[in-house]
Structures are given as C-alpha cells and as structure tokens.
Amino acid sequence: MYGFDTAIGCCVTAEKTKDAYAKNDGNKAIENPAMKTLNYSCNKYLSALAIKGVFGSEFEWWNVWVGVSLSSRLIHRFSEELRVGSRETDWWPQRRSLDYYHMLVKSDVERQKMKLAPPYHFLFPSQGSTTMSLGNDFGWLHYTWIDIGTPNVSFLVALDAGSDLLWIPCDCIQCAPLSSSNYNTLDRDLNEYRPSTSTTSKHLSCSHQLCQLGPNCQSPKQPCPYIVNYYSADTSSSGFLVEDTLHLAGNDNKSNTSVQASVIIGCGRKQSGGYLDGVAPDGLMGLGLGEISVPSFLARGGLVRNSFSLCFDNDDSGRIFFGDQGPAAQHSTPFLPSDGKYITYIVGVKACCVGSSCLDKTSFEVLVDSGTSFTFLPKEAYERVAEEFDRQVNATRTSYEGYPWKYCYKSSSQVMPKTPSLVLKFAVNNSFVVHDPVFIIYGNQGVVGFCLAIEPSGESSGTIGQNFMTGYRIVFDRENLKLGWSRSNCQDLSDGTRLPLSPPKSSPQNPLPTTEQQSAPSGNAVAPAVAGRTPSKPSSASTQQLPSPSELCLVMLLLYFCIHLPHVSDSLS
C-alpha cells in the first residue's frame, strides 16, 4: 500500500502544517498558495487512487474535506471505530483471521464486477441494421450498406466472420466492375473509395503497432501495405491501410443516435479470384477476433460490449448488431483456442444426428463463418451424415448440372417434401438444430428438387456456413469467448423488446477515439501478409490503466510537498 501511505502521509503533513500556520496567523493559513496547492493535490491524488482501485476493499470508506479544513480521514471498513458505531457487531471479523480475509476477497470480487456499462446497447450501420443475400450474382453471401469517410460514401460489403479486415475497392488497379449494369440485382452503381477526397482519412504508418512491417519500415511516412489471402483459390485483396470514419447508429434505450467510429480500412487497390467474379465487388467487412476488425475497434473504444450478432431469415434478409450478447435463455458453447490462442470462431461438435439417429465417429471442430456460403464437414463425418440422410429421405436420387452437391433428389410435387433435420451436438447437451439442411432447386412451375447442402471439407475440421445459420440469431460473444444461438425471426428480441432497425433521422456526432488512442501498448500487431487472419487474443480481458500525464504531475507535486513541508511545519511549531 505504498501509494496509500504516501497520500495519507502527505495529507497528515498538510494538516500539521495548516495547524502550524494557524498558530502564527489563522486567517493567512488558508490563503497561503502552497497550502491551497497542497490541499488540491492531496484531494486529487486520493480521488485518483480511489477511482483507480488502489484502495481495494481494505479501505471501503473515506472522507476528504476540501476548502478550509485541509484534512483527510480514511477509515478501514473493519476498523474498531466503525465496529463501535455499528449495530451489527456479531459478524465483525477479527483482524487477520480467516473470516477477515474471506470477506475482503469477496468484496474485491464484487468490486471487479462493478464496471461501467457502455453507452449503447447496440450499434449498427448508419443506413440501418438490415442485411441481404443477393443470390448467385454475389456468391450467396449476406451484405449490408455501410458509410465511410467525410463526406460519407456508401459501400455494399459482404459480412465475413472468418476474417478480420474491412477492405473496400480503392484507387483501383484491378477491381471488380462497379456499374449496376453488370449485376442483375442492383438498382444503383457501387462506389470506389478515394482517400484523398475524405477529410478524415489518413494513411496508417508502417511504424504503427497494427502494421507488422517490422524492420522493413524505413520511414514513419511510409504507408502500411496489406495482402489478405482467402481460402477460395487465388482469391485475395491487397493495397495499403488507412484510418477513416465508419458511420454507425447507436441505440441507448431512448432513441437512435449517430456515432462516428475511427477504424482501420484496407484500401483495396488490387483484387483477384472470386473478388473479380461477383463475390464482394464493393468490399468485405471482416468480423473476426483480430485487433484490426470492426468489432474489436468498437469494443476497445468502450461504446458497446465486446460481442455482435448476425441473424439471417428465410426470406434472404437479416440483421447485424454490434454489442448484442443475446437473450439469457439462448444456447451456447465455448470457443476453442488454437495453439493456446483464440484466433477465430471455432467450436467443438461432439456428435451429429440425422433426425433421431445419432451417429458414431462424428465429432470434430468446426469454424462458424458467415463468409462461407454453405457448410462443410470432415470427410468421415460427411459420409456418415450423407448416407444416413439418404437412408431417411423419401425421394429419388438425381443430379443437377452446375450444382456442387452429391446427394440431390427429385421432388414428386411442386412443393418441398419433408426432410430429416440435422442436429449438431455440443458440450453440456446443447444442440444446434438445422431443420432444413437442404438447398431447394426451383423450376418454372415451382420446386423441382433439392440437395443436401453439405460438402466434404477435405480437412479434419469443418465449417458452419451461412446456410446453416438461417433462422437463428447467432451471437459471437467475444467477451465471454462463446457462441450463442436462439431461434429468431430477426425482427424482435426474445424478451419482446423491439430490435432497433432504422438509422437516426438527425442527431449530434459522438466520435470514437482514434486508433492511436484505442491501442494498448501491449497489443499484438497485424502482419500485412495475414491481415485477415490475426493470431491475437481478443481484447476482452480487462487491463489496468496507467495514470494520465495530469495525474502523474499531481503525484510529483504531492511528493514534492511531502519532502519539503515537514521542515516548514517543524520550524513554525
């Protein structure tokens, strides 16, 4: 308790010095500039220590008088003075007894739980929380409109929980076509980002801690390059990193207000593979666990809890909410680390069931990834699931040209026949039920067939794609490192509260800190070569904050008076 001893010692010195001054001239004592400074510093330092939690549970109550009295008293919560004045002395623990320390520890635990709630329950894109699937033209992924820069420019970005970086087409060398005439489902042209036209844009230096260019950074003026390679063959985005404003809307229980968040964006100058063939032509928002992802910036800025949810409905619409931790009654299962680090949303499947038949040797790890259109299982588990599905379904096997699935069937009518459900069993008997694990094939007259929408992954792990998430509110609780899910129509919360769906009409700005202000000194860097797969632990663990420069100045001033004022006190007395 060095900080406590120093502070109280100085305040006792202040009290003695005040008394000494008063013996000579009581009126001048309170007017003395040194005494005023010491009084202010003493109280400021005690308050800072209390706020920082230095006193902990040992000193539950304190009283700092300001102004004329120039005195301070700090009373131990289990002191004799408080015990005498209390009517509940029967539970009073004996000092240094086992009960004494048990009660102190219990109080400490409770104090750690007393954290200030973030100002917003939810954040969502400024144009609304709506997401949409645009079908085969856009790779069957879900997209949402976001606004970036000042003045703001709109981009239609794919939502990808399997990567970290938010990138958009920018000062293009090789980008996908942006004219709506190239796409059947667009009613307006897509945009290209130009950092030079945004007044809030600035290049991220290669010396920034989120750029791991390392010794190759020859000058702080050099921008930070990036390249993200994705699982799809020869699919990548590359360019340089910039910092700019992401426009959001916040729900604070009263109304929706505008929020401007400073985030890092990939200025995607060159795309390849699927990104030139219709998938994410206007950019992609990585929602992963890496420090460079949008959820990480929002949580690190203190605006929302470190969590987000995606909800996809059967009509190809959906919702995205940052800060959503889901209903209390939701099912959940913990994320699993990889080599001791939480780098992506991996969970453990204990067994697979088709209908009421649960299968042996169907346990594996699986990535939960909204950026994958369909679902993949390890080969052995896939074969067991597919064969059991084929055994239970009452339809004729066939194949459909252009479709990747092996187990496809004809429909005997123009309506979809009943198919068995697929159940993924997790730990503690939590089950994820996929009621319709099929892709329906339509003809001119209605349903002509369907396929089991699962493929073998070719690896020991699998992927729960966007198709299996449909009908659920999927919660990526990064703060508690768990996946949550509950059935939802993507319109209402399970407790009856209406989800905030619309952006605010007009409201004052509420900016986030810049990335430099948000970044912790010990934060892990993002290597430009793997910006989409950051091997860093999520920023859910609380860290102790260091004193600010102003607080350090007060501490130095206080120590100065501690050293010099005792001599003044002795000479005056």
C-alpha positions as a printed Julia matrix, in Angstrom:
573×3 Matrix{Float64}:
   0.0     0.0     0.0
   2.82    2.42   -0.82
   0.51    4.76   -2.72
  -1.89    4.89    0.24
   0.87    5.54    2.77
   2.33    8.31    0.62
  -1.01   10.01    0.08
  -2.14    9.82    3.72
   1.3    10.8     4.96
   1.24   13.9     2.8
  -2.29   14.77    3.89
  -1.33   14.38    7.55
   1.62   16.67    6.82
  -0.82   19.13    5.28
  -2.97   19.05    8.41
   0.03   19.61   10.71
   1.36   22.39    8.5
  -2.03   24.08    8.46
  -2.11   23.97   12.27
   1.39   25.41   12.42
   0.45   28.24   10.1
  -2.69   28.88   12.13
  -0.67   29.41   15.33
   1.01   32.37   13.7
  -1.91   33.71   11.71
  -5.05   31.63   11.35
  -6.53   33.83    8.6
  -3.44   33.69    6.45
  -3.15   29.93    6.77
  -5.97   29.18    4.36
  -4.82   31.89    1.98
  -1.3    30.52    1.61
  -0.79   29.49   -2.07
   1.35   26.5    -1.11
  -1.39   25.26    1.22
  -4.03   25.68   -1.48
  -1.9    23.74   -3.94
  -1.16   21.01   -1.44
  -4.83   20.74   -0.44
  -5.92   20.41   -4.06
  -3.13   17.92   -4.89
  -3.82   15.83   -1.81
  -7.52   15.51   -2.56
  -6.95   14.98   -6.26
  -4.46   12.17   -5.6
  -6.7    10.45   -3.07
  -9.6    10.62   -5.52
  -7.42    9.25   -8.31
  -6.27    6.38   -6.12
  -9.83    5.6    -5.16
 -11.02    5.68   -8.75
  -8.13    3.52   -9.92
  -8.99    0.95   -7.26
  -5.7     1.3    -5.36
  -7.52    1.2    -2.02
  -9.34   -2.02   -2.95
 -11.65   -3.47   -0.32
  -9.41   -2.71    2.66
 -10.48    0.91    2.67
 -14.16    0.88    1.9
 -14.95    4.41    3.05
 -13.06    7.65    3.01
 -13.85   11.32    3.57
 -11.77   14.1     2.07
 -12.59   17.61    3.23
 -11.76   20.42    0.86
 -11.57   24.14    1.44
 -10.74   25.46    4.86
 -10.33   22.23    6.85
  -7.45   20.83    4.78
  -7.9    17.39    6.36
  -8.47   13.81    5.26
  -9.6    10.69    7.06
  -9.58    7.19    5.64
 -11.27    4.55    7.77
 -10.78    0.81    7.34
 -14.07   -0.96    6.75
 -13.37   -3.35    9.66
 -11.78   -0.78   11.97
 -12.6    -0.59   15.69
 -14.04    2.87   15.16
 -16.65    1.61   12.71
 -17.35   -1.5    14.8
 -18.2     0.61   17.87
 -20.59    2.71   15.84
 -22.25   -0.28   14.15
 -25.27   -2.2    15.42
 -24.14   -5.35   13.57
 -21.08   -6.31   15.59
 -21.86  -10.02   15.72
 -20.46  -10.61   12.23
 -17.45   -8.33   12.66
 -14.35  -10.38   11.7
 -11.28  -10.46   13.89
  -8.4    -8.7    12.2
  -6.09  -11.06   10.26
  -8.44  -14.01   10.83
  -9.54  -16.35    8.04
 -13.02  -14.77    8.0
 -11.39  -11.36    7.75
  -9.57  -12.29    4.54
 -12.55  -14.18    3.13
 -14.68  -11.07    3.43
 -12.0    -8.89    1.87
 -11.66  -11.25   -1.11
 -15.44  -11.42   -1.54
 -15.62   -7.63   -1.55
 -12.8    -7.44   -4.11
 -14.61   -9.85   -6.42
 -17.81   -7.82   -6.2
 -15.93   -4.59   -6.91
 -14.35   -6.11  -10.0
 -17.84   -6.84  -11.33
 -18.89   -3.21  -10.9
 -17.93   -1.95  -14.34
 -19.46    0.99  -16.12
 -21.87   -0.14  -18.82
 -21.1     1.09  -22.35
 -23.3     3.95  -23.59
 -25.03    1.88  -26.3
 -26.78   -1.47  -26.15
 -26.41   -1.87  -29.9
 -24.54   -0.28  -32.77
 -25.4    -0.93  -36.41
 -24.58    0.62  -39.81
 -25.85    4.17  -40.31
 -28.14    3.11  -43.17
 -29.84    0.52  -40.93
 -29.22   -2.91  -39.44
 -30.59   -4.74  -42.49
 -28.51   -7.35  -44.29
 -29.44   -9.03  -47.57
 -28.49  -12.02  -49.65
 -28.3   -11.18  -53.35
 -28.19  -14.75  -54.6
 -25.8   -16.29  -57.08
 -24.73  -12.92  -58.53
 -22.97  -12.17  -55.24
 -21.93  -15.65  -54.14
 -24.92  -16.3   -51.83
 -23.33  -14.21  -49.05
 -25.09  -11.62  -46.89
 -24.3    -7.95  -47.45
 -25.02   -4.64  -45.77
 -24.62   -0.99  -46.74
 -22.03    1.0   -44.76
 -20.92    4.65  -44.95
 -17.24    5.59  -44.79
 -15.34    8.87  -44.83
 -16.16   12.59  -44.77
 -18.26   13.3   -46.74
 -19.6     9.78  -46.34
 -19.62    7.35  -49.27
 -21.73    4.15  -49.33
 -20.35    0.66  -49.88
 -22.12   -2.7   -50.15
 -19.85   -5.01  -48.14
 -20.02   -8.77  -47.57
 -20.16   -9.89  -43.92
 -17.35  -12.31  -43.07
 -16.91  -13.73  -39.56
 -13.94  -15.77  -40.79
 -11.56  -12.86  -41.43
 -10.61   -9.59  -39.74
 -10.01   -6.73  -42.15
 -12.6    -4.32  -43.54
 -11.48   -3.56  -47.1
 -13.16   -1.7   -49.97
 -12.21   -1.02  -53.62
  -9.9     1.99  -53.54
  -7.77    3.85  -56.1
  -8.24    0.73  -58.19
  -5.58   -1.0   -60.23
  -7.57   -4.23  -60.53
 -11.1    -4.25  -59.09
 -14.45   -5.8   -59.91
 -16.89   -3.84  -62.13
 -18.83   -1.29  -60.08
 -21.57   -0.39  -62.56
 -25.03   -1.77  -61.7
 -25.4    -2.86  -65.33
 -23.05   -5.76  -64.53
 -25.38   -7.17  -61.87
 -28.99   -8.34  -62.09
 -29.94   -7.45  -58.52
 -28.56   -3.88  -58.13
 -30.53   -0.68  -58.69
 -27.56    1.68  -58.25
 -23.86    1.76  -59.04
 -21.29    0.71  -56.47
 -18.62    3.13  -55.26
 -14.85    3.31  -55.22
 -13.11    4.8   -52.19
 -10.62    7.62  -52.69
  -8.73    8.55  -49.5
  -7.7    11.91  -50.94
 -11.33   13.08  -51.07
 -12.12   12.23  -47.43
 -11.13   14.9   -44.91
 -10.99   12.3   -42.12
  -8.78    9.82  -43.97
  -5.1     9.34  -43.2
  -2.59    6.69  -44.16
  -1.6     4.22  -41.49
   2.15    4.46  -40.98
   4.19    1.3   -41.38
   5.51    2.06  -37.87
   2.02    1.73  -36.37
   1.67   -1.2   -33.97
  -1.12   -2.7   -36.09
   1.25   -2.91  -39.03
   3.92   -5.55  -38.66
   6.19   -4.48  -41.45
   8.92   -4.55  -38.83
  12.48   -3.68  -39.89
  11.28   -3.2   -43.45
   9.6     0.03  -42.36
  12.21    2.51  -43.49
  10.28    5.67  -42.58
   7.22    6.53  -40.45
   5.9     8.31  -43.55
   5.77    5.01  -45.42
   2.2     3.6   -45.61
   1.4     0.15  -44.28
   0.81   -2.4   -47.07
  -1.53   -5.36  -46.69
  -2.48   -8.51  -48.55
  -5.27  -10.87  -47.47
  -5.33  -14.35  -48.97
  -8.63  -16.2   -48.6
  -9.45  -19.92  -48.69
 -11.01  -19.72  -52.15
  -8.48  -20.47  -54.88
  -6.35  -17.45  -55.89
  -8.74  -15.06  -54.09
  -7.1   -12.08  -52.42
  -7.2    -8.35  -51.75
  -4.16   -6.11  -51.46
  -3.31   -2.45  -51.06
  -2.47   -0.28  -48.07
  -4.13    0.51  -44.75
  -5.81    3.81  -43.94
  -7.69    5.17  -40.97
 -11.08    6.77  -41.57
 -14.55    7.19  -40.11
 -17.16    4.44  -40.14
 -20.65    5.88  -39.68
 -22.93    3.95  -37.35
 -26.18    4.35  -35.43
 -26.42    3.64  -31.72
 -29.34    2.59  -29.54
 -29.19    3.9   -25.96
 -32.68    2.83  -24.76
 -34.16    6.21  -25.65
 -33.51    6.8   -29.32
 -31.08    6.06  -32.12
 -28.17    8.46  -32.41
 -25.33    8.88  -34.89
 -21.92    7.51  -33.93
 -18.68    8.02  -35.82
 -16.06    5.34  -35.26
 -12.44    5.69  -36.3
 -11.43    2.32  -37.8
  -8.69    0.89  -39.98
  -9.69    0.14  -43.56
  -7.93   -1.72  -46.31
  -7.64    0.47  -49.39
  -8.06   -2.43  -51.79
  -6.23   -1.44  -54.94
  -5.94   -4.93  -56.37
  -8.32   -7.89  -56.02
  -8.07  -11.35  -57.53
 -10.02  -14.59  -57.95
 -13.61  -14.59  -56.75
 -13.44  -10.88  -55.94
 -13.33  -10.18  -59.66
 -16.18  -12.58  -60.45
 -19.08  -11.15  -58.43
 -18.2   -12.04  -54.83
 -17.85   -8.89  -52.67
 -17.27   -6.5   -55.6
 -17.68   -3.49  -53.29
 -15.68   -4.78  -50.34
 -15.82   -7.07  -47.34
 -16.2    -6.46  -43.61
 -14.12   -8.86  -41.52
 -15.79   -9.59  -38.18
 -13.1   -11.86  -36.71
 -11.26  -11.85  -33.39
  -8.25   -9.9   -34.64
  -7.42   -6.45  -33.28
  -7.95   -4.88  -36.69
 -11.6    -5.98  -37.06
 -14.53   -3.57  -36.68
 -15.96   -5.34  -33.56
 -12.53   -5.02  -31.9
 -12.37   -1.27  -32.55
 -15.9    -0.68  -31.26
 -15.35   -2.7   -28.07
 -11.91   -1.19  -27.47
 -13.48    2.26  -27.84
 -15.88    1.42  -24.99
 -19.1     2.07  -26.92
 -20.56   -1.45  -26.84
 -19.89   -4.81  -25.24
 -17.33   -6.99  -26.97
 -19.89   -9.04  -28.9
 -22.03   -8.93  -32.03
 -24.86  -10.89  -33.58
 -25.91  -11.94  -37.06
 -29.44  -13.04  -37.86
 -30.39  -14.45  -41.29
 -34.03  -15.04  -42.16
 -35.54  -17.42  -44.7
 -36.53  -14.52  -46.98
 -32.85  -13.65  -47.64
 -32.96  -10.68  -45.28
 -31.19  -10.33  -41.94
 -29.76   -8.07  -39.23
 -26.38   -7.2   -37.76
 -25.9    -5.71  -34.29
 -22.63   -4.81  -32.6
 -22.76   -5.16  -28.8
 -25.51   -7.81  -28.8
 -24.86  -10.6   -26.28
 -28.14  -12.39  -26.95
 -31.04  -13.41  -24.68
 -30.44  -15.08  -21.32
 -32.21  -18.26  -22.48
 -30.06  -18.82  -25.56
 -27.98  -21.97  -26.07
 -24.22  -21.55  -26.04
 -20.93  -23.37  -26.41
 -17.38  -22.11  -25.78
 -14.94  -21.09  -28.48
 -11.86  -23.3   -28.7
  -8.28  -21.99  -28.81
  -5.79  -22.92  -31.49
  -2.28  -23.44  -30.12
  -3.37  -21.65  -26.96
  -4.71  -18.59  -28.8
  -8.23  -17.57  -29.75
  -7.79  -16.56  -33.38
 -11.18  -17.38  -34.88
 -14.65  -18.69  -34.0
 -14.03  -22.44  -33.63
 -16.36  -24.68  -31.6
 -16.35  -28.41  -30.86
 -19.05  -30.75  -32.23
 -19.46  -33.84  -30.05
 -21.77  -35.76  -32.39
 -24.06  -35.4   -35.42
 -27.63  -36.68  -35.57
 -29.86  -37.07  -38.63
 -33.45  -37.0   -37.47
 -33.48  -39.08  -34.28
 -30.47  -41.18  -35.29
 -27.18  -40.06  -33.69
 -24.03  -41.25  -35.42
 -20.72  -42.59  -34.13
 -17.39  -41.05  -35.09
 -18.9   -37.7   -35.96
 -17.03  -35.45  -33.51
 -14.85  -32.65  -34.9
 -14.01  -28.96  -34.62
 -15.89  -26.52  -36.81
 -15.41  -22.88  -37.8
 -18.53  -20.7   -37.64
 -18.17  -18.44  -40.68
 -20.75  -16.15  -42.28
 -18.28  -15.58  -45.11
 -18.75  -19.18  -46.29
 -21.97  -19.64  -48.22
 -22.55  -23.32  -47.44
 -21.49  -25.9   -44.87
 -18.54  -28.33  -44.92
 -17.92  -31.37  -42.72
 -14.78  -33.53  -42.39
 -14.87  -36.38  -44.89
 -15.67  -39.22  -42.47
 -18.4   -37.25  -40.69
 -19.76  -36.06  -44.04
 -20.09  -39.6   -45.4
 -21.86  -40.87  -42.29
 -24.28  -37.91  -42.26
 -24.98  -38.06  -46.01
 -25.6   -41.82  -46.01
 -27.99  -41.58  -43.06
 -29.81  -38.65  -44.7
 -30.11  -40.65  -47.93
 -31.5   -43.6   -45.97
 -34.19  -41.49  -44.3
 -35.31  -39.24  -47.16
 -38.23  -40.45  -49.25
 -37.21  -39.23  -52.71
 -35.37  -40.38  -55.85
 -31.66  -39.59  -56.19
 -30.62  -37.48  -59.17
 -28.05  -34.85  -60.14
 -28.39  -31.26  -61.27
 -25.88  -29.7   -63.63
 -23.96  -26.81  -62.16
 -24.69  -27.7   -58.54
 -21.77  -28.89  -56.38
 -23.64  -31.32  -54.11
 -23.56  -35.1   -54.48
 -26.78  -36.03  -52.69
 -29.58  -34.46  -54.75
 -33.19  -35.6   -55.16
 -36.22  -35.13  -57.36
 -39.4   -33.67  -55.93
 -42.55  -35.63  -56.73
 -44.66  -32.49  -56.47
 -44.27  -28.75  -56.82
 -43.83  -28.37  -53.08
 -40.89  -29.25  -50.9
 -41.17  -32.75  -49.34
 -40.4   -33.31  -45.66
 -36.72  -33.95  -44.98
 -34.94  -35.06  -41.78
 -33.26  -32.42  -39.66
 -29.54  -32.34  -38.89
 -28.51  -31.85  -35.28
 -25.03  -30.77  -34.17
 -24.48  -31.72  -30.53
 -22.17  -29.55  -28.45
 -20.94  -29.82  -24.87
 -23.41  -29.85  -21.94
 -26.19  -31.27  -24.15
 -26.55  -28.07  -26.17
 -27.84  -28.86  -29.65
 -27.86  -26.79  -32.82
 -30.79  -27.99  -34.95
 -30.79  -27.37  -38.71
 -34.42  -28.06  -39.6
 -33.92  -27.95  -43.38
 -30.29  -28.8   -44.25
 -31.08  -28.64  -47.98
 -30.81  -26.33  -50.95
 -34.1   -26.13  -52.87
 -33.99  -26.13  -56.67
 -36.79  -24.31  -58.45
 -38.09  -24.64  -61.99
 -40.69  -22.71  -63.94
 -43.51  -24.49  -62.14
 -42.12  -24.45  -58.62
 -39.91  -26.87  -56.68
 -38.27  -29.48  -58.91
 -35.77  -30.93  -56.43
 -33.36  -30.39  -53.57
 -29.83  -31.25  -52.46
 -28.26  -31.94  -49.08
 -26.35  -28.64  -48.79
 -23.18  -30.08  -47.25
 -19.83  -30.82  -48.84
 -16.73  -32.68  -47.58
 -14.06  -30.27  -46.38
 -11.01  -32.39  -47.14
  -9.64  -31.45  -43.71
 -10.03  -32.66  -40.13
 -12.23  -29.67  -39.3
 -15.42  -28.32  -40.83
 -17.23  -25.03  -41.41
 -20.74  -23.98  -40.43
 -21.64  -21.73  -43.32
 -24.25  -19.06  -43.68
 -26.91  -21.52  -44.91
 -26.99  -23.36  -41.56
 -27.24  -20.07  -39.64
 -30.56  -19.19  -41.26
 -33.44  -18.85  -38.8
 -31.12  -18.19  -35.87
 -29.81  -15.18  -34.02
 -26.13  -16.15  -33.86
 -24.2   -14.34  -31.13
 -20.41  -14.1   -31.32
 -19.73  -13.28  -27.66
 -16.06  -12.35  -27.77
 -16.12  -11.01  -24.21
 -17.05  -14.4   -22.74
 -15.48  -16.42  -25.58
 -18.6   -18.34  -26.51
 -21.05  -18.82  -29.36
 -24.74  -18.27  -28.61
 -27.8   -19.11  -30.68
 -31.58  -18.85  -30.43
 -34.42  -19.22  -32.92
 -35.43  -15.82  -34.27
 -37.45  -14.07  -36.94
 -34.69  -11.41  -36.98
 -37.2    -8.7   -36.05
 -37.79   -8.98  -32.29
 -35.72   -9.92  -29.28
 -36.88  -12.99  -27.39
 -37.84  -10.86  -24.38
 -40.29   -8.91  -26.51
 -38.11   -5.85  -26.96
 -38.12   -4.47  -30.47
 -34.76   -4.5   -32.17
 -33.57   -1.08  -33.39
 -33.79   -1.43  -37.16
 -33.66    2.1   -38.54
 -30.92    4.73  -38.58
 -31.43    8.03  -36.74
 -33.03   10.91  -38.64
 -30.68   13.5   -37.2
 -28.53   13.56  -34.11
 -25.22   15.01  -32.87
 -21.95   13.3   -33.59
 -20.37   11.05  -30.97
 -16.88   10.19  -32.21
 -14.74    7.3   -31.04
 -11.09    7.74  -30.1
  -8.56    7.39  -32.87
  -6.75    4.09  -33.29
  -3.72    5.51  -31.52
  -5.87    6.37  -28.5
  -7.56    2.97  -28.53
  -4.46    0.8   -28.95
  -2.95   -0.71  -25.84
   0.85   -0.66  -25.56
   0.93   -4.44  -25.34
  -1.38   -5.03  -28.31
  -0.33   -7.59  -30.87
   0.4    -6.38  -34.36
  -1.24   -7.49  -37.56
   1.15   -8.8   -40.14
   0.35   -7.28  -43.56
   0.73  -10.73  -45.13
  -2.04  -12.2   -42.95
  -4.19   -9.2   -42.11
  -7.31  -11.3   -42.43
  -6.1   -13.98  -40.01
  -4.68  -12.23  -36.99
  -3.15  -14.57  -34.38
  -4.02  -12.37  -31.42
  -6.15  -12.87  -28.33
  -9.4   -10.86  -28.3
  -9.42   -7.67  -26.27
 -11.97   -9.0   -23.77
  -9.61   -9.25  -20.79
  -9.58   -6.09  -18.72
  -6.24   -4.36  -18.39
  -5.07   -1.98  -15.7
  -4.94    1.6   -16.95
  -1.86    3.7   -16.3
  -2.23    7.18  -14.78
  -2.67   10.02  -17.21
   0.02   12.71  -17.59
  -2.04   15.13  -15.47
  -2.33   12.58  -12.69
   1.42   11.94  -12.82
   2.02   15.68  -12.45
  -0.19   15.75   -9.37
   1.7    12.8    -7.9
   5.03   14.56   -8.47
   3.68   17.75   -6.9
   2.38   15.82   -3.93
   5.72   14.09   -3.4
   7.46   17.45   -3.56
   5.35   18.79   -0.7
   5.81   15.58    1.25
   9.56   16.13    1.17
   9.64   19.85    1.9
   6.64   20.73    4.05
   7.61   18.7     7.16
  10.59   21.02    7.6
   8.31   24.04    7.31
   5.92   22.52    9.86
   8.73   21.86   12.37
  10.16   25.35   12.06
   6.77   27.03   12.51
   5.86   24.94   15.56
